[in-house]
Amino acid sequence: MFSSRISRISAGIACLAAAFAGATVQAAVADGDSGAATPTYAQFEAATYVDVDGAFVVNGDEVISTKADLRKFYNTMVGLPFGNHDRDTHDADLVVNTVSGRDDKWSASQAVNLTYCVSTRFGTRQASVISAMNAGAALWESATSKVNFVYVSSQNSSCTTRNNNVLFSVEPVNTSQYIARAFFPSTSKSQRNVLIDDSIWSSGNWEPGDILAHELGHALGFRHEHTRPEAGTCFEDNNWRPLTAYDSASIMHYPQCNGSSADLEFQASDAAGIRALYGS
């Protein structure tokens, strides 16, 4: 189904594997194996990938900004093994991230003005990145008029997280840890970016626009769909709220985590989910 290239770089947008952050502790608790040796927090922190901007990357492509939040993530994983998070009675496709019990989403005024730039450091790839970002954004925008990504080309030459003229930046990265990485609405401005590795152009039947639509789903507040118990694998944590009917083909569902869309395509259920969170 996937090329050897995809297998090698799948740590960024794939099922939980030892190559990316949190895998050891997640595997120990998700398998429900009481005999498994759960690592100490010190071991977990030491094994967690630290990105170029100092963020901790967990669950393949999600950002944790501080050590305090990483400790909370660890405690959640150790204390809430798969199946023990009181979500089994809910059906849900898109699931929204929650912070202290509240939906992690943009305000209505901000949601229609999600400004971003695309760094000139992409060089000859910049035009392709701009096109892929537009394609990914258009999938969410086509579902509701309450969300609008705004490309601000005038900020491209200074396109970093330090640029306060845009909400977030889109920047290149050179890593073997993931294909692309994003953020949640609650992420601090210093780490509010979409980082893209060059491997996005050699990702088999995963189109760049779809990969970036997945990442922009995180930017809108959506979690990985496979954290739902219906997936049967790849449990992450229980900091989420269900929105609509479960769909294993969701663009937010890793194909390797018992997902049913090998192409990582946007689904009607994804459109229903964003309308449930932001309105029609």
PAZAPA-4460 file (N, C-alpha, C; in steps of 0.05 Angstrom, whole numbers, plus 32768, in hexadecimal, padded with zeros to 4 digits):
% residues 280
    n_x    n_y    n_z   ca_x   ca_y   ca_z    c_x    c_y    c_z   seq   type   mol
   8010   7FE8   8000   8000   8000   8000   8011   8019   8000     1      M     A
   8026   8019   8010   8037   8031   8012   8053   802A   8009     2      F     A
   8061   803D   7FFD   807C   8039   7FF3   808F   8036   800A     3      S     A
   80A7   802C   8004   80BC   802B   8019   80C3   8046   8024     4      S     A
   80C1   805B   8013   80C6   8076   801C   80B2   807E   8031     5      R     A
   8098   8077   802C   8083   807D   8040   8089   806F   805A     6      I     A
   8091   8056   8058   8096   8046   8070   80AC   8054   8080     7      S     A
   80C0   805F   8073   80D7   806A   8081   80D0   8084   808E     8      R     A
   80BE   8094   8082   80B9   80AE   808E   809E   80B0   809C     9      I     A
   8091   8099   80A0   8076   8099   80AA   8073   80A2   80C7    10      S     A
   808A   80A7   80D4   8088   80B0   80F0   8079   80CA   80F3    11      A     A
   8079   80DA   80DD   806C   80F4   80DF   804E   80F3   80DB    12      G     A
   8044   80E0   80CB   8028   80DF   80C6   801F   80C2   80C4    13      I     A
   8024   80B3   80D9   801F   8097   80DA   8017   808E   80F5    14      A     A
   8013   8073   80F8   800B   8068   8111   8022   806B   8125    15      C     A
   801B   8067   813F   802F   8069   8154   8046   8056   814F    16      L     A
   805E   8060   814D   8075   804F   8148   808D   8059   8159    17      A     A
   80A0   8048   815D   80B6   8050   816F   80C6   8068   8166    18      A     A
   80C4   806F   814C   80D4   8085   8142   80CA   80A0   814C    19      A     A
   80B1   80A3   8154   80A9   80BE   815B   80A0   80C1   8178    20      F     A
   809C   80DA   8180   809A   80E1   819C   8082   80D3   81AA    21      A     A
   8088   80C9   81C2   8073   80BD   81D2   806C   80A1   81CD    22      G     A
   8079   8095   81B9   8072   807A   81B0   8075   8065   81C7    23      A     A
   808B   8067   81D6   8090   8052   81EA   807A   8052   81FF    24      T     A
   8075   8069   820B   8060   806A   8220   8045   8065   8214    25      V     A
   803F   806E   81FC   8025   806A   81F0   8021   804D   81EA    26      Q     A
   8035   803F   81E0   8033   8023   81DA   802E   8013   81F3    27      A     A
   803C   801A   8208   8039   800B   8221   801D   800D   822D    28      A     A
   8011   8025   822C   7FF6   8028   8238   7FE0   8020   8224    29      V     A
   7FE4   8025   820A   7FCF   8020   81F7   7FCA   8002   81F4    30      A     A
   7FDF   7FF2   81F7   7FDC   7FD5   81F3   7FCE   7FC8   820B    31      D     A
   7FCC   7FD7   8221   7FBF   7FCC   8238   7FCF   7FB5   8244    32      G     A
   7FE8   7FB5   8241   7FFA   7F9F   824A   8005   7FA7   8266    33      D     A
   7FF9   7F9B   827B   8002   7FA2   8296   801E   7F9A   829B    34      S     A
   8029   7F88   828A   8045   7F80   828E   8058   7F91   827E    35      G     A
   804E   7FA3   826E   8060   7FB4   825E   806E   7FC8   8271    36      A     A
   8086   7FCE   826B   8096   7FE0   827C   8091   7FFD   8272    37      A     A
   8081   800C   8281   807B   8027   827A   8093   8038   8282    38      T     A
   809E   8048   826F   80B5   8058   8275   80AF   806E   828A    39      P     A
   80C4   8076   8299   80C1   808C   82AB   80BD   80A6   829B    40      T     A
   80B5   80BB   82A8   80B2   80D4   8299   80CD   80DD   828E    41      Y     A
   80E2   80DA   829D   80FD   80E2   8294   8104   80D3   827A    42      A     A
   80FE   80B9   8279   8104   80AA   8261   80F2   80B3   824A    43      Q     A
   80D9   80B9   8250   80C7   80C2   823B   80CF   80DC   8230    44      F     A
   80D7   80EF   8241   80DF   810A   8238   80F9   8107   8227    45      E     A
   810B   80F6   8230   8124   80F3   8221   8120   80E7   8205    46      A     A
   810B   80D7   8202   8105   80CA   81E9   80F3   80DA   81D6    47      A     A
   80E8   80F0   81E1   80D5   8100   81D1   80E4   8113   81BE    48      T     A
   80DB   8114   81A5   80E8   8124   8191   80E4   8142   8197    49      Y     A
   80F9   8151   8197   80F8   816E   819A   80FD   817B   817F    50      V     A
   80EA   818B   8176   80EC   8196   815B   80FE   81AE   815A    51      D     A
   8101   81B9   8142   8114   81CE   813D   810D   81E8   814D    52      V     A
   80F3   81EB   8153   80EA   8202   8162   80E7   81FD   8180    53      D     A
   80F1   81E6   8189   80F0   81DF   81A5   80D7   81D1   81AE    54      G     A
   80C4   81CD   819C   80AB   81BF   81A3   80AF   81A1   81A5    55      A     A
   80A0   8195   81B7   80A0   8178   81B9   808B   816D   81A5    56      F     A
   8092   8159   8195   807F   814F   8181   8076   8133   818A    57      V     A
   805C   8130   818E   8050   8117   8196   803A   810F   8182    58      V     A
   8032   80F6   8184   801D   80EC   8172   8023   80F1   8154    59      N     A
   803C   80F2   814E   8044   80F5   8132   8047   8111   8128    60      G     A
   8033   8122   812D   8034   813D   8121   8026   8152   8132    61      D     A
   8024   814C   814C   8017   815F   815E   802C   816B   8171    62      E     A
   8027   8184   8179   803B   8194   8188   8033   8197   81A5    63      V     A
   8047   8193   81B6   8045   819A   81D3   805B   81AF   81D8    64      I     A
   8052   81C6   81E2   8064   81DD   81E3   8078   81DD   81FB    65      S     A
   806F   81D3   8212   8080   81D6   822A   8084   81BB   8238    66      T     A
   8098   81BA   8249   809E   81A2   8258   8087   819C   826B    67      K     A
   807A   81B1   8276   8063   81AD   8288   804D   819E   8279    68      A     A
   8047   81A7   8260   8032   819A   8251   803A   817E   8248    69      D     A
   8054   817A   8243   805D   815F   823D   8059   814C   8254    70      L     A
   805E   8156   826D   805A   8146   8285   803C   813F   8287    71      R     A
   802A   8152   8282   800D   814C   8282   8006   8137   826E    72      K     A
   8012   8139   8256   800D   8125   8242   8016   8109   824B    73      F     A
   802D   8108   8257   8037   80EE   8262   8025   80E3   8277    74      Y     A
   801C   80F4   8289   800B   80EB   829F   7FF0   80E1   8294    75      N     A
   7FE6   80EE   827F   7FCE   80E5   8273   7FD1   80CA   8266    76      T     A
   7FE7   80C6   8259   7FEC   80AC   824C   7FEF   8095   8260    77      M     A
   7FFD   809B   8276   8002   8086   828A   7FE8   8080   8299    78      V     A
   7FD7   8095   829E   7FC0   8091   82AE   7FA7   8089   829F    79      G     A
   7FA7   808B   8284   7F8F   8085   8274   7F95   8072   825E    80      L     A
   7F98   8058   8263   7F9D   8045   824E   7F86   8043   823B    81      P     A
   7F8B   8039   8224   7F76   8038   820F   7F5D   802A   8219    82      F     A
   7F46   8036   8213   7F2D   802A   821B   7F23   8033   8236    83      G     A
   7F33   8042   8245   7F2B   804B   825F   7F27   8069   8260    84      N     A
   7F1C   8074   824B   7F1A   8091   824B   7EFD   809A   8247    85      H     A
   7EEA   8089   824D   7ECE   8091   824E   7EC3   809D   8235    86      D     A
   7ECE   8094   821E   7EC4   809E   8204   7EB6   8088   81F4    87      R     A
   7EB5   806F   81FF   7EAD   8059   81EF   7E8F   805A   81E7    88      D     A
   7E7F   806A   81F5   7E63   806B   81EF   7E5D   8081   81DA    89      T     A
   7E71   8090   81D2   7E6D   80A6   81BF   7E76   809E   81A3    90      H     A
   7E67   80A6   818F   7E70   80A3   8173   7E7B   80BE   816B    91      D     A
   7E92   80BE   815E   7E9E   80D8   8156   7EB0   80D4   813E    92      A     A
   7EAD   80E6   812A   7EC1   80E7   8115   7ED5   80FC   811E    93      D     A
   7ED5   8114   8113   7EE7   8128   811C   7EE4   812C   813A    94      L     A
   7EFB   812C   8148   7EFA   8131   8164   7F0B   814A   816A    95      V     A
   7F01   815C   8179   7F0F   8175   817E   7F21   8172   8197    96      V     A
   7F38   817E   8195   7F4A   817E   81AC   7F3D   818F   81C3    97      N     A
   7F42   8187   81DB   7F38   8197   81F2   7F4F   819E   8204    98      T     A
   7F4D   81B6   8210   7F60   81C0   8224   7F50   81C7   823C    99      V     A
   7F55   81BA   8253   7F47   81BF   826C   7F29   81BC   8267   100      S     A
   7F21   81A8   8257   7F05   81A3   8252   7EF7   81B4   823E   101      G     A
   7F06   81C7   8232   7EFA   81D9   821F   7F04   81D4   8203   102      R     A
   7EF3   81D8   81EF   7EFB   81D3   81D3   7F12   81E5   81CB   103      D     A
   7F26   81DA   81BF   7F3D   81E8   81B5   7F38   81F2   8199   104      D     A
   7F2C   8209   8196   7F24   8213   817C   7F28   8231   817B   105      K     A
   7F27   823C   8163   7F2A   8259   815F   7F0F   8267   8164   106      W     A
   7F11   8280   816C   7EF9   8290   816F   7EEC   8293   8153   107      S     A
   7ED3   829B   8153   7EC5   829E   8139   7ED2   82B3   8128   108      A     A
   7EDC   82C9   8133   7EE9   82DE   8124   7F04   82D5   8119   109      S     A
   7F12   82C6   8129   7F2D   82BD   8121   7F2B   82A6   810C   110      Q     A
   7F17   8295   810E   7F14   827E   80FD   7F10   8286   80DF   111      A     A
   7F06   829E   80DA   7F03   82A7   80BE   7F1B   82B8   80B5   112      V     A
   7F2F   82B9   80C5   7F47   82C8   80BE   7F61   82BA   80C8   113      N     A
   7F64   82A1   80BF   7F7B   8291   80C7   7F92   8297   80B4   114      L     A
   7FA0   82AC   80B9   7FB5   82B6   80A7   7FCF   82A6   80AA   115      T     A
   7FDC   82A2   8093   7FF6   8294   8093   8007   829D   807C   116      Y     A
   8021   8299   807F   8034   829E   806A   8042   8284   8063   117      C     A
   8050   8284   804C   8060   826C   8044   807C   8275   803F   118      V     A
   808F   826B   804E   80AA   8274   804E   80B8   8272   8033   119      S     A
   80C7   8287   802C   80D7   8286   8014   80EE   8272   8016   120      T     A
   80F3   8268   802E   8108   8254   8032   8101   8239   8025   121      R     A
   80E8   8236   801B   80E2   821E   800C   80EF   821F   7FF0   122      F     A
   80F9   8236   7FE8   8107   8238   7FCF   80F5   8231   7FB7   123      G     A
   80FF   821F   7FA6   80F0   8218   7F8E   80D6   8208   7F95   124      T     A
   80D4   81FF   7FAD   80BC   81F0   7FB6   80A6   8203   7FC0   125      R     A
   80AC   821D   7FC3   8098   822F   7FCF   807D   822F   7FC1   126      Q     A
   807E   8231   7FA7   8065   8232   7F98   8054   8219   7F9C   127      A     A
   8062   8202   7F9E   8054   81E8   7FA2   8048   81E8   7FBE   128      S     A
   8056   81F2   7FD2   804C   81F3   7FED   8033   8205   7FEE   129      V     A
   8035   821C   7FE1   801E   822F   7FE1   8006   8221   7FD5   130      I     A
   800A   8213   7FBF   7FF4   8204   7FB2   7FE8   81EF   7FC4   131      S     A
   7FFA   81DF   7FD1   7FF1   81CA   7FE3   7FE2   81D5   7FFB   132      A     A
   7FEC   81EB   8006   7FDE   81F7   801D   7FC2   8201   8015   133      M     A
   7FC1   820D   7FFD   7FA7   8216   7FF3   7F93   81FF   7FEF   134      N     A
   7F9E   81E8   7FE5   7F8D   81D1   7FE1   7F83   81C5   7FFB   135      A     A
   7F95   81C4   800F   7F8E   81B9   8029   7F7A   81CB   8037   136      G     A
   7F7E   81E5   8036   7F6C   81F8   8043   7F51   81F8   8036   137      A     A
   7F50   81F5   801B   7F37   81F6   800C   7F24   81DF   8014   138      A     A
   7F2F   81C8   801D   7F1F   81B2   8025   7F0E   81B9   803D   139      L     A
   7F1A   81C6   8051   7F0B   81CE   8069   7EF9   81E6   8063   140      W     A
   7F03   81F9   8053   7EF3   8210   804D   7EDA   820A   803C   141      E     A
   7EDC   81F5   802C   7EC5   81ED   801C   7EAE   81E2   802C   142      S     A
   7EB4   81DA   8045   7E9F   81CF   8057   7E90   81E3   8067   143      A     A
   7E9C   81FB   806B   7E8E   8210   807B   7E9A   822B   8075   144      T     A
   7E89   823F   8076   7E92   825B   8072   7E9D   8267   808B   145      S     A
   7E9D   8257   80A1   7EA6   8261   80BB   7EC4   825E   80BF   146      K     A
   7ED2   8252   80AB   7EEF   824E   80AD   7EFB   8258   8093   147      V     A
   7F11   8268   8096   7F1E   8273   807E   7F3C   8276   8083   148      N     A
   7F4C   8268   8074   7F69   826B   8076   7F71   8281   8062   149      F     A
   7F81   8294   806B   7F88   82AB   805B   7FA7   82AB   8056   150      V     A
   7FAF   82A7   803D   7FCB   82A7   8036   7FD4   82C4   8032   151      Y     A
   7FE9   82CC   8042   7FF4   82E7   8041   8010   82E6   8035   152      V     A
   8011   82E9   801B   802B   82E6   800D   803F   82FB   8014   153      S     A
   8036   8313   801C   8048   8329   8023   805A   8322   803B   154      S     A
   8053   830E   804A   8062   8307   8062   8075   82EF   805D   155      Q     A
   8077   82E6   8045   8087   82CE   803F   80A4   82D1   8045   156      N     A
   80AF   82E8   8041   80CC   82EC   8045   80D4   82EC   8062   157      S     A
   80C1   82F0   8074   80C6   82EF   8091   80B3   82DB   809E   158      S     A
   80B0   82C5   8091   809C   82B1   809A   80A6   829F   80AF   159      C     A
   80A4   82A8   80C8   80AC   8298   80E0   8096   829C   80F5   160      T     A
   8099   828D   810B   8086   8290   8121   8088   82AB   812E   161      T     A
   809E   82B9   8129   80A2   82D4   8135   8092   82EA   8126   162      R     A
   8087   82E3   810F   8079   82F6   80FF   805C   82F9   8109   163      N     A
   8056   830F   8116   803C   8314   8122   8027   831E   810E   164      N     A
   802F   8321   80F5   801C   8329   80E0   800C   8312   80D5   165      N     A
   8013   82FA   80DD   8003   82E2   80D5   7FFE   82D1   80EE   166      V     A
   7FE9   82C1   80EC   7FE2   82AF   8102   7FF6   8299   8105   167      L     A
   7FFF   828E   80EE   8012   8278   80EF   8023   8279   80D6   168      F     A
   803A   826B   80D7   804D   826A   80C1   804E   824E   80B6   169      S     A
   8055   824C   809D   805A   8232   8090   8077   8232   8087   170      V     A
   8087   821F   8093   80A4   8220   8090   80AF   8204   8089   171      E     A
   80C6   8204   807B   80D3   81EA   8075   80E2   81DF   808D   172      P     A
   80E5   81C5   808E   80F4   81B8   80A3   8102   81A0   8097   173      V     A
   8119   8199   80A2   8127   8181   8098   8128   816D   80AF   174      N     A
   8117   8159   80AD   8114   8145   80C3   810C   812A   80B8   175      T     A
   8112   8115   80C6   8108   80FA   80C0   80F2   80F2   80D3   176      S     A
   80EA   8105   80E4   80D6   80FE   80F9   80B9   8100   80EF   177      Q     A
   80B4   8110   80DB   8099   8113   80D1   8099   811F   80B5   178      Y     A
   8083   811E   80A7   807F   812A   808D   8077   8148   8090   179      I     A
   8064   814C   80A2   805B   8167   80A8   8051   8168   80C5   180      A     A
   8052   817F   80D1   804A   8183   80ED   803B   819D   80F0   181      R     A
   8027   819D   8101   8017   81B5   8104   8014   81BC   8122   182      A     A
   7FFE   81C8   8129   7FF9   81D3   8144   7FDB   81D3   814A   183      F     A
   7FD4   81D9   8163   7FB8   81DD   816A   7FB3   81FA   8170   184      F     A
   7F9A   8203   816F   7F95   821F   8175   7FA1   8229   818F   185      P     A
   7FA3   8217   81A3   7FAE   821F   81BD   7FCC   8221   81BE   186      S     A
   7FD9   8218   81A8   7FF7   8218   81A7   8001   8235   81A9   187      T     A
   8016   823A   81B7   8022   8254   81B9   802C   825E   819E   188      S     A
   802C   8279   819A   8034   8284   8181   8050   827C   8179   189      K     A
   8062   8278   818C   807E   8271   8186   8080   8256   8178   190      S     A
   806B   8245   8179   806C   822B   816D   8054   8226   815B   191      Q     A
   8047   823D   8152   8030   823B   8142   8038   823B   8124   192      R     A
   8040   8224   811A   8049   8222   80FE   8042   8207   80F3   193      N     A
   8042   8206   80D9   8041   81ED   80CA   805C   81E8   80BE   194      V     A
   8069   81D2   80C7   8084   81CB   80BD   8081   81B5   80A9   195      L     A
   808F   81B7   8093   808C   81A4   807D   80A8   819A   8075   196      I     A
   80AA   8180   8076   80C3   8173   806C   80C1   816E   804E   197      D     A
   80D7   816D   8041   80D7   8169   8023   80CB   814E   801B   198      D     A
   80C9   813B   802E   80BE   8121   8028   80A0   8122   8021   199      S     A
   8093   8139   8025   8077   813C   801E   8073   8138   8000   200      I     A
   8089   813D   7FF0   8086   813B   7FD3   808B   811E   7FC9   201      W     A
   8091   810C   7FDB   8096   80F0   7FD3   8086   80DD   7FE5   202      S     A
   806D   80E5   7FEB   805D   80D6   7FFE   8049   80C3   7FF1   203      S     A
   8050   80B8   7FDA   803F   80A4   7FCD   8024   80B0   7FC6   204      G     A
   800E   80A1   7FCF   7FF3   80AA   7FC8   7FE8   80BD   7FDC   205      N     A
   7FF8   80C7   7FEE   7FEF   80DD   8000   7FF7   80F7   7FF2   206      W     A
   7FE3   8106   7FE8   7FE9   811F   7FDA   7FF0   8135   7FEE   207      E     A
   8003   8146   7FE6   800B   815C   7FF8   7FF3   816D   8003   208      P     A
   7FE0   8172   7FF2   7FC8   8181   7FFB   7FB9   8173   8010   209      G     A
   7FB7   8159   800F   7FA8   814A   8023   7FB8   8148   803D   210      D     A
   7FD3   8145   803B   7FE3   8145   8053   7FE1   815F   8061   211      I     A
   7FE1   8175   8053   7FDF   818F   805F   7FC3   8194   8069   212      L     A
   7FAE   8189   805D   7F93   818B   8067   7F92   817D   8082   213      A     A
   7F9F   8166   8085   7FA1   8159   809F   7FAE   816B   80B4   214      H     A
   7FC4   8178   80AC   7FD1   8189   80BF   7FC0   81A2   80C6   215      E     A
   7FB3   81AD   80B2   7FA1   81C4   80B7   7F89   81BC   80C8   216      L     A
   7F82   81A2   80C7   7F6D   8198   80D9   7F76   819B   80F6   217      G     A
   7F90   8195   80FC   7F9A   819A   8117   7F99   81B8   811D   218      H     A
   7FA1   81C8   810A   7FA1   81E5   810F   7F85   81F0   8115   219      A     A
   7F71   81E1   810C   7F55   81E9   8112   7F4C   81DD   812D   220      L     A
   7F5C   81CC   8138   7F55   81C0   8153   7F4F   81A3   8153   221      G     A
   7F50   8196   813B   7F47   817A   813A   7F5E   8167   8141   222      F     A
   7F57   8152   8150   7F6A   813D   8158   7F6A   8127   8143   223      R     A
   7F7D   8115   8147   7F7E   80FD   8137   7F65   80EC   813D   224      H     A
   7F57   80E3   8128   7F3F   80D3   812B   7F45   80B8   8138   225      E     A
   7F5D   80AE   8134   7F63   8093   813E   7F67   8092   815C   226      H     A
   7F65   80A9   816A   7F65   80A7   8187   7F4A   809D   8192   227      T     A
   7F36   809A   8180   7F1C   808F   8187   7F1F   8071   818C   228      R     A
   7F10   8066   819F   7F12   8049   81A5   7F0A   8038   818E   229      P     A
   7EF9   8042   817B   7EF1   8032   8164   7F09   802A   8153   230      E     A
   7F1E   803B   8153   7F36   8035   8143   7F44   801B   814C   231      A     A
   7F43   8017   8166   7F4F   7FFE   8171   7F6D   7FFF   8174   232      G     A
   7F79   8016   816E   7F96   8019   816F   7F9E   8036   816F   233      T     A
   7FB6   803C   8174   7FC1   8057   8172   7FB3   806B   8185   234      C     A
   7FA9   8061   819C   7F9E   8074   81B0   7FB2   8088   81B8   235      F     A
   7FA9   80A1   81BB   7FBB   80B7   81C3   7FB5   80C1   81E0   236      E     A
   7F9E   80CD   81E4   7F95   80D6   81FE   7F78   80DC   81FD   237      D     A
   7F6C   80E5   8213   7F4F   80EA   8212   7F48   8108   8213   238      N     A
   7F5A   8119   820C   7F55   8136   820B   7F47   813E   81F1   239      N     A
   7F2F   8135   81EE   7F20   813B   81D5   7F02   8138   81DB   240      W     A
   7EF2   8144   81C9   7ED5   8142   81CA   7ECB   8139   81AF   241      R     A
   7EB8   8125   81AF   7EAD   811B   8196   7E9B   812F   8188   242      P     A
   7E9B   812E   816E   7E8A   8141   815E   7E75   8133   814D   243      L     A
   7E7D   8120   813C   7E6A   8113   812A   7E70   80F5   8128   244      T     A
   7E63   80E7   8117   7E65   80CA   8115   7E81   80C1   810C   245      A     A
   7E8C   80AD   8119   7EA7   80A2   8113   7EA9   809A   80F6   246      Y     A
   7EC0   80A0   80EA   7EC6   8099   80CF   7EE4   8092   80CD   247      D     A
   7EEA   8079   80C9   7F06   8071   80C8   7F15   807C   80AF   248      S     A
   7F05   8087   809D   7F12   8093   8085   7F17   80B1   8088   249      A     A
   7F12   80BC   809F   7F16   80D9   80A4   7F32   80E1   809C   250      S     A
   7F35   80F9   8093   7F50   8103   808C   7F61   8107   80A5   251      I     A
   7F55   8107   80BC   7F64   8109   80D5   7F6B   80EE   80E1   252      M     A
   7F65   80D8   80D2   7F6B   80BD   80DB   7F83   80B2   80CC   253      H     A
   7F98   80AB   80DA   7FAF   809E   80CC   7FA6   8084   80BF   254      Y     A
   7FAC   8080   80A5   7FA6   8067   8098   7FB2   804F   80A7   255      P     A
   7FCA   8052   80B3   7FD7   803C   80C0   7FCA   8035   80DB   256      Q     A
   7FB9   8045   80E5   7FAB   8040   80FE   7F8F   8035   80FA   257      C     A
   7F8D   8021   80E9   7F74   8015   80E1   7F62   8029   80D3   258      N     A
   7F6E   803C   80C5   7F5F   804E   80B4   7F57   8041   809A   259      G     A
   7F41   804A   808E   7F37   803D   8076   7F3C   804E   805D   260      S     A
   7F4A   8065   805F   7F50   8075   8048   7F6E   8075   8044   261      S     A
   7F78   8065   8031   7F94   8063   802C   7F9F   807D   8020   262      A     A
   7F8C   808D   8014   7F94   80A5   8006   7F93   80BE   8017   263      D     A
   7F8B   80BB   8031   7F89   80D2   8043   7F77   80E8   8037   264      L     A
   7F5F   80E1   8030   7F4D   80F3   8022   7F39   8100   8035   265      E     A
   7F31   8118   802E   7F1C   8127   803D   7F01   811A   8039   266      F     A
   7EF2   8116   804F   7ED9   8108   804D   7EC1   811A   8054   267      Q     A
   7EA9   8112   804D   7E91   8120   8053   7E8F   8123   8072   268      A     A
   7E98   810F   8080   7E97   8110   809D   7EA9   8125   80A8   269      S     A
   7EC0   812A   809B   7ED2   8140   80A3   7EC4   815B   80A0   270      D     A
   7EB5   815E   808A   7EA7   8176   8085   7E91   817A   809B   271      A     A
   7E84   8164   80A2   7E6F   8166   80B7   7E7C   816D   80D1   272      A     A
   7E94   8163   80D7   7EA1   8169   80F0   7EA9   8186   80F3   273      G     A
   7EB3   8192   80DE   7EBB   81AE   80E1   7EA2   81C0   80E4   274      I     A
   7E8C   81B8   80D7   7E74   81C8   80DA   7E69   81C4   80F7   275      R     A
   7E6D   81AD   8103   7E64   81A8   811E   7E73   81BA   8132   276      A     A
   7E8D   81BF   812C   7E9D   81CF   813E   7E9C   81ED   8139   277      L     A
   7E9C   81F5   811F   7E9E   8211   8118   7E84   821D   810D   278      Y     A
   7E71   820C   8105   7E58   8216   80FA   7E57   8212   80DC   279      G     A
   7E3F   8215   80D1   7E3B   8211   80B4   7E43   8229   80A4   280      S     A
***
